[in-house]
């Protein structure tokens, strides 16, 4: 049995398998074919944080695959009415897979320790692996392949940035991140990334213009994530020069596309003319969450 807690858990070959399944399922979906590959399988969605894309894409994806899902909010008493061990051991008797969206990464790790079914990280403070897999899948779709591609991330070195850095390292995509010094990817993470992938092509800079100069895709995220609302005013000041606008996009190659994991704070990290413009692929990217997560579910439940 396998879990997907971080992208360090997957090999490049396994990501390739997930992408192949996702592409096959997407092609069939566009032809109106929804094969019940996971007929009678049950998925539990254990969410502490609010969600649109993660929740609905997993629910819709499992339904397309012939399974069912249960959304588990605070009423189930996770971590309050009983020990996490007791909770997880019982829950995993009822469902075939658990998707967990929580604040503290240690909670999803504890779930995996006690669960008798696969656990998928639907977002934690440390990473967002399903999002990053979708992003690289979308980049490949937009440009035909990942060979020779470069992803420029403009903004906070947060959970999305960390997962993107790992995905790019595994799939040999150049990764650049531009952020003020105190918001860069932390040293411990960078040491692990370079230790596990000595040939990783990663550039850390405080200059967004330098980051986008050879980008196949320009990517950004909100400056203040959920739980950082108290810092929002300071972050707006600190990131004022890191907005993805028409001026910055004009410095990237003409074929560069714009990506954002959404929700976007329009007028802050990105302007309307970029997110709604011809280079934007954010809707295609969001749609691919469902297709890639269907690939993850099928891979975990039938291939491992």
Secondary structure as UniProt FT lines:
FT   HELIX           7..9
FT   HELIX           12..30
FT   TURN            31..32
FT   TURN            37..40
FT   STRAND          42..47
FT   HELIX           53..64
FT   TURN            65..66
FT   STRAND          68..72
FT   HELIX           74..76
FT   TURN            78..81
FT   HELIX           84..94
FT   STRAND          97..101
FT   HELIX           105..114
FT   STRAND          118..123
FT   HELIX           129..143
FT   TURN            147..148
FT   STRAND          150..154
FT   HELIX           159..170
FT   TURN            171..172
FT   STRAND          174..178
FT   HELIX           181..183
FT   HELIX           187..196
FT   TURN            198..199
FT   STRAND          202..205
FT   HELIX           208..212
FT   TURN            213..214
FT   STRAND          217..220
FT   TURN            226..227
FT   HELIX           229..231
FT   HELIX           232..238
FT   HELIX           240..242
FT   HELIX           246..249
FT   TURN            250..251
FT   TURN            254..255
FT   STRAND          257..260
FT   TURN            267..269
FT   HELIX           272..275
FT   TURN            278..279
FT   HELIX           282..298
FT   HELIX           299..303
//
